[in-house]
Amino acid sequence: MKNYKILIITDAWYPQTNGVVRTMENLGQQLKSRGHEVNYITPNEFITIPMPTYPEIKLALNAWPKLYRKIKEYNPQVMHIATEGPLGFFGRRYCIKKNIKFTTSYHTKFPDYLHARTKIPISFSYRFMRYFHKHSQSILVTTKTMKKELADNGFDIDKLKVWTRGVNHNVFGSGTKIKDFKGPVWIYVGRVAIEKNIKAFLDLDIEGTKIVVGDGPQMNEVKKKISECDIYWNA
């Protein structure tokens, strides 16, 4: 199998804790285990400011000159742009300027998130997202549902590729039951943030036990809705 020099550009990186960071980290580990050379360009290498409404995310300032030099230094054979932030935007610009093929990811429903936080029209944000991903060779999405949603919002369906998430059996296994819950058991696992719409899950009038596993900026608000009789919290 041919080995490649791969560069991943991401605006989401440690010390953030979220699905994008873990996905990119695990992707790099798996690629390296197969003999590929993997490098990252992340906000940690730049002067940053907190993203408005989402301060956990750090946005790189004046990224173009340094990012340009780093891409030339790494001289990758494959480039993946993970996010639509400043680094992703300038990485995209480099590829288009140099006529280099690249792939992108669509991880987060930012049009819905921005609308919930700032009331920016969803249609406006989708227009930007279509522009950002337009020149990508493939747009990687997490589910068939997301693929359909993006296609319905004007994305090129032929470029949308479903990239599902696996489970690391070295970390998660069929261990001993921690607690007996009244069934059926309904579970949410992930970041506790407004764009995840956890409130809709908690408001469901259903039999059994709801379990919320995660942490995030909306944690305190979600905890207020938790009733000991039917919801179990595990951060």
VOZALO-620487 format. One line per 4 residues: number of its first residue (from 1); for each residue x, y, z of N, C-alpha, C. Coordinates in steps of 0.02 Angstrom, whole numbers. Example, Ala and Ser with C-alpha at 12.3 -4.5 7.8 and 13.67 -1.06 7.14 Angstrom:
2
1) 660:-284:390:615:-225:390:660:-165:390 | 642:-112:354:684:-53:357:645:2:394
REM end
This chain:
235
1) 42:-60:0:0:0:0:44:62:0 | 27:110:-42:65:172:-46:53:215:16 | 106:243:43:99:288:100:100:360:76 | 62:402:112:53:472:91:74:520:146
5) 93:580:124:103:637:170:37:675:172 | 6:673:231:-62:700:239:-60:761:285 | -94:813:266:-100:873:307:-173:884:324 | -187:892:389:-254:906:413:-255:977:441
9) -298:1019:415:-306:1088:439:-371:1093:478 | -366:1114:541:-426:1116:583:-424:1177:629 | -481:1212:633:-488:1267:681:-508:1242:750 | -525:1179:756:-544:1149:820:-487:1103:843
13) -459:1118:901:-404:1077:927:-399:1087:1002 | -358:1047:1034:-348:1052:1106:-325:1122:1125 | -348:1147:1183:-381:1112:1239:-457:1104:1232 | -486:1117:1174:-557:1104:1166:-571:1029:1174
17) -630:1014:1200:-653:945:1203:-719:941:1166 | -717:914:1106:-778:906:1067:-768:852:1014 | -820:838:978:-818:784:929:-771:796:872 | -764:859:851:-719:874:795:-647:860:815
21) -628:882:875:-559:871:899:-544:796:904 | -590:759:935:-579:687:944:-577:651:876 | -621:672:831:-622:640:765:-556:651:729 | -531:713:729:-468:727:694:-409:693:728
25) -410:689:794:-357:655:831:-357:580:814 | -415:549:817:-420:478:802:-403:463:729 | -424:508:685:-407:499:614:-332:498:605 | -297:545:636:-224:547:631:-191:484:658
29) -216:460:716:-188:400:745:-197:340:699 | -256:333:670:-269:276:626:-227:281:562 | -221:340:535:-180:348:474:-107:332:488 | -82:356:545:-12:342:563:-1:268:573
33) -50:233:603:-43:161:614:-40:122:549 | -62:154:495:-60:123:429:1:146:388 | 46:182:421:108:200:389:110:268:356 | 56:307:361:55:373:329:87:425:375
37) 114:477:345:141:534:383:85:586:390 | 70:606:451:15:652:463:39:714:500 | 24:772:474:38:835:508:-27:874:516 | -29:917:567:-87:959:580:-66:1032:577
41) -112:1074:556:-108:1146:567:-168:1165:609 | -156:1193:669:-209:1206:718:-202:1278:745 | -252:1303:780:-248:1371:808:-192:1380:859 | -167:1325:888:-115:1330:939:-50:1361:912
45) -44:1364:847:17:1392:816:10:1466:798 | -47:1496:817:-61:1565:795:-85:1607:854 | -84:1672:846:-118:1717:893:-193:1708:882 | -231:1701:937:-302:1686:930:-345:1733:972
49) -409:1735:955:-460:1769:996:-518:1721:1005 | -556:1728:1060:-614:1684:1070:-668:1699:1018 | -700:1646:995:-755:1655:947:-816:1685:983 | -846:1737:956:-906:1766:987:-961:1713:994
53) -994:1711:1051:-1048:1664:1070:-1022:1594:1084 | -958:1579:1069:-932:1511:1079:-859:1518:1100 | -845:1546:1160:-776:1565:1179:-728:1506:1185 | -754:1444:1190:-709:1387:1192:-669:1379:1127
57) -697:1404:1073:-664:1400:1008:-619:1461:999 | -556:1450:982:-508:1504:972:-497:1513:897 | -506:1575:874:-499:1591:803:-430:1622:789 | -396:1594:740:-329:1618:723:-332:1686:689
61) -286:1730:708:-281:1796:678:-223:1800:629 | -232:1837:576:-178:1848:527:-145:1782:508 | -186:1733:491:-161:1665:482:-126:1653:415 | -144:1691:364:-123:1674:296:-47:1668:287
65) -5:1716:307:67:1710:292:98:1648:324 | 84:1636:387:114:1579:422:86:1513:395 | 20:1511:383:-10:1450:357:19:1433:288 | 27:1484:247:56:1474:180:125:1442:185
69) 167:1469:231:235:1442:239:233:1370:264 | 188:1355:311:185:1288:340:163:1237:288 | 114:1254:247:92:1207:195:150:1193:147 | 186:1244:127:243:1234:83:297:1192:116
73) 306:1203:182:356:1164:219:337:1090:222 | 273:1076:237:251:1006:242:248:973:173 | 232:1012:122:227:986:54:185:922:51 | 121:925:73:80:865:78:58:839:10
77) 44:774:7:14:744:-53:-62:744:-48 | -87:745:14:-159:744:26:-175:798:78 | -228:837:66:-249:889:114:-322:880:131 | -335:883:197:-405:880:221:-418:942:263
81) -471:978:248:-490:1038:285:-551:1021:327 | -542:1022:393:-592:995:439:-645:1045:459 | -631:1110:455:-676:1160:483:-681:1221:438 | -735:1259:449:-748:1317:407:-724:1383:438
85) -676:1379:484:-650:1439:517:-594:1472:477 | -558:1519:508:-504:1554:473:-451:1509:443 | -429:1459:481:-378:1413:454:-405:1373:396 | -466:1348:405:-497:1310:350:-506:1353:288
89) -526:1415:299:-538:1460:242:-474:1474:204 | -420:1488:241:-356:1503:208:-325:1439:178 | -336:1381:210:-313:1319:181:-348:1306:114 | -412:1319:113:-452:1312:52:-425:1359:-2
93) -411:1421:18:-385:1471:-28:-319:1448:-59 | -275:1420:-18:-210:1395:-42:-221:1341:-95 | -265:1294:-80:-276:1238:-126:-304:1262:-193 | -352:1308:-190:-381:1334:-252:-329:1372:-292
97) -289:1412:-257:-238:1452:-290:-185:1408:-324 | -168:1353:-292:-116:1308:-317:-144:1250:-358 | -210:1251:-368:-244:1197:-406:-231:1128:-375 | -238:1125:-308:-228:1063:-270:-296:1035:-249
101) -306:972:-260:-369:940:-239:-368:933:-163 | -427:940:-132:-432:934:-60:-502:909:-41 | -508:882:19:-573:861:46:-590:905:106 | -655:906:122:-678:944:180:-725:900:221
105) -739:923:283:-787:890:327:-843:939:343 | -902:911:355:-957:951:382:-978:918:447 | -954:945:503:-965:914:568:-1025:942:606 | -1035:1007:601:-1081:1041:646:-1133:1079:607
109) -1194:1080:632:-1249:1116:600:-1244:1190:619 | -1191:1222:592:-1179:1292:610:-1235:1340:589 | -1268:1329:533:-1324:1374:517:-1377:1375:572 | -1393:1316:599:-1443:1312:653:-1414:1341:717
113) -1350:1327:730:-1319:1352:791:-1316:1429:791 | -1294:1457:735:-1289:1530:731:-1357:1563:736 | -1407:1530:707:-1475:1558:712:-1499:1557:784 | -1485:1503:820:-1506:1498:890:-1470:1549:934
117) -1407:1563:918:-1367:1608:960:-1374:1682:940 | -1379:1694:875:-1374:1763:850:-1433:1785:807 | -1477:1738:790:-1534:1752:746:-1513:1767:674 | -1451:1750:656:-1431:1755:585:-1474:1707:545
121) -1504:1728:490:-1547:1683:451:-1511:1620:429 | -1544:1563:436:-1514:1499:418:-1494:1499:344 | -1536:1528:302:-1522:1530:230:-1457:1566:215 | -1442:1619:252:-1380:1657:242:-1319:1613:258
125) -1323:1577:315:-1266:1535:335:-1256:1477:286 | -1311:1448:261:-1304:1394:212:-1271:1419:148 | -1285:1481:130:-1254:1510:70:-1178:1512:79 | -1155:1531:139:-1083:1531:152:-1055:1461:151
129) -1091:1413:182:-1067:1344:185:-1061:1315:114 | -1109:1328:72:-1105:1303:3:-1044:1333:-32 | -1032:1397:-21:-974:1430:-51:-909:1399:-25 | -905:1387:40:-844:1360:70:-828:1291:41
133) -877:1248:36:-866:1178:16:-869:1167:-59 | -883:1219:-97:-896:1212:-169:-839:1177:-206 | -777:1194:-191:-720:1168:-228:-690:1104:-197 | -720:1079:-144:-696:1018:-113:-708:958:-159
137) -660:913:-160:-668:853:-201:-721:807:-172 | -722:801:-105:-774:764:-69:-790:800:-4 | -854:802:13:-876:832:76:-898:775:122 | -861:764:175:-874:707:219:-925:727:273
141) -979:687:277:-1032:700:326:-1041:638:370 | -1071:648:428:-1073:595:478:-1128:543:467 | -1184:564:437:-1241:519:431:-1277:528:364 | -1319:479:347:-1360:486:287:-1410:543:295
145) -1433:553:356:-1480:608:370:-1447:675:355 | -1385:683:377:-1349:745:363:-1337:754:288 | -1322:700:254:-1312:704:182:-1375:729:147 | -1433:702:167:-1496:724:137:-1510:797:154
149) -1497:816:216:-1510:885:238:-1469:935:198 | -1405:919:187:-1363:964:148:-1383:965:75 | -1400:907:48:-1423:905:-22:-1487:946:-30 | -1531:942:19:-1593:982:17:-1579:1057:21
153) -1520:1074:48:-1502:1145:54:-1451:1167:1 | -1450:1130:-54:-1413:1153:-112:-1342:1128:-121 | -1319:1082:-78:-1252:1053:-87:-1253:1002:-144 | -1196:995:-177:-1189:946:-231:-1191:875:-202
157) -1245:839:-215:-1255:773:-184:-1200:724:-205 | -1172:733:-265:-1120:687:-288:-1055:694:-248 | -1046:752:-216:-986:763:-175:-995:742:-103 | -1057:733:-81:-1071:717:-11:-1057:643:1
161) -1011:628:46:-992:559:62:-1004:546:136 | -1039:492:152:-1053:475:222:-991:444:253 | -968:474:307:-908:452:344:-931:438:415 | -953:378:427:-983:361:492:-929:355:546
165) -952:356:609:-907:352:666:-908:282:695 | -850:256:713:-847:190:743:-841:194:819 | -836:137:850:-829:132:923:-763:95:937 | -721:125:978:-658:95:997:-670:42:1050
169) -666:-20:1031:-680:-75:1078:-626:-82:1131 | -569:-50:1122:-519:-50:1174:-537:-4:1232 | -582:42:1218:-605:90:1269:-675:74:1293 | -719:59:1245:-789:46:1261:-805:-27:1246
173) -826:-63:1298:-843:-133:1289:-908:-150:1324 | -926:-213:1322:-987:-236:1355:-971:-255:1426 | -953:-205:1466:-933:-217:1535:-993:-230:1581 | -979:-232:1645:-1031:-244:1695:-1080:-186:1697
177) -1143:-202:1706:-1194:-150:1712:-1179:-107:1773 | -1181:-41:1764:-1168:4:1820:-1228:11:1865 | -1286:12:1835:-1346:26:1873:-1406:-3:1837 | -1454:-27:1875:-1516:-52:1845:-1564:7:1834
181) -1582:18:1772:-1627:73:1755:-1695:45:1735 | -1745:84:1748:-1812:68:1723:-1811:74:1647 | -1829:21:1612:-1827:21:1539:-1891:46:1508 | -1887:60:1444:-1827:62:1402:-1782:121:1419
185) -1718:114:1402:-1669:165:1418:-1654:206:1355 | -1659:272:1362:-1645:318:1307:-1582:358:1326 | -1535:363:1279:-1471:394:1297:-1449:447:1246 | -1423:501:1273:-1388:551:1232:-1316:552:1254
189) -1270:546:1206:-1198:549:1220:-1168:603:1176 | -1136:652:1206:-1104:704:1166:-1096:769:1203 | -1079:819:1165:-1068:886:1193:-1135:916:1215 | -1134:947:1273:-1195:977:1300:-1194:1051:1280
193) -1224:1065:1223:-1224:1133:1196:-1290:1146:1160 | -1306:1209:1150:-1371:1228:1125:-1387:1197:1057 | -1336:1190:1014:-1349:1164:947:-1368:1091:947 | -1357:1055:1002:-1375:985:1006:-1449:974:1022
197) -1483:1027:1043:-1555:1024:1057:-1572:969:1107 | -1534:966:1161:-1545:915:1212:-1612:927:1247 | -1633:989:1250:-1697:1006:1282:-1754:965:1251 | -1753:958:1184:-1806:919:1151:-1805:847:1175
201) -1745:819:1185:-1739:751:1211:-1767:745:1281 | -1749:793:1324:-1772:791:1394:-1847:802:1399 | -1876:839:1352:-1947:854:1355:-1991:798:1328 | -1961:746:1299:-2001:691:1272:-2041:657:1327
205) -2104:647:1315:-2148:612:1363:-2149:538:1345 | -2100:502:1371:-2092:432:1354:-2078:391:1417 | -2095:327:1414:-2082:282:1470:-2007:266:1474 | -1985:249:1534:-1916:227:1543:-1872:279:1573
209) -1807:273:1559:-1756:316:1589:-1717:352:1534 | -1708:416:1543:-1665:454:1498:-1596:462:1530 | -1544:453:1490:-1476:461:1515:-1440:514:1472 | -1409:561:1505:-1369:612:1471:-1296:602:1491
213) -1254:590:1443:-1183:580:1456:-1144:633:1417 | -1109:676:1453:-1070:727:1419:-1058:788:1462 | -1031:839:1431:-1016:902:1465:-1015:956:1412 | -1018:1019:1435:-1016:1073:1388:-1045:1137:1417
217) -1049:1190:1376:-1070:1255:1401:-1142:1259:1425 | -1184:1213:1404:-1255:1214:1425:-1268:1167:1483 | -1216:1143:1515:-1223:1091:1566:-1268:1114:1624 | -1257:1173:1650:-1296:1195:1708:-1370:1202:1691
221) -1384:1228:1631:-1453:1235:1609:-1488:1168:1603 | -1451:1119:1575:-1480:1052:1566:-1491:1018:1633 | -1444:1027:1679:-1450:996:1745:-1514:1018:1781 | -1534:1080:1769:-1595:1105:1802:-1657:1066:1780
225) -1655:1037:1721:-1712:1000:1696:-1712:927:1716 | -1658:907:1747:-1652:836:1763:-1691:817:1826 | -1734:769:1819:-1772:743:1875:-1743:675:1896 | -1731:666:1960:-1700:604:1983:-1743:543:1968
229) -1808:553:1957:-1851:495:1948:-1845:465:1878 | -1824:504:1828:-1822:474:1761:-1762:492:1719 | -1717:534:1746:-1658:552:1706:-1595:543:1748 | -1546:511:1717:-1482:499:1750:-1428:540:1715
233) -1389:576:1754:-1337:620:1726:-1269:590:1740 | -1228:588:1689:-1159:565:1699:-1113:607:1655 | -1078:655:1685:-1031:697:1647:-963:662:1643
REM end
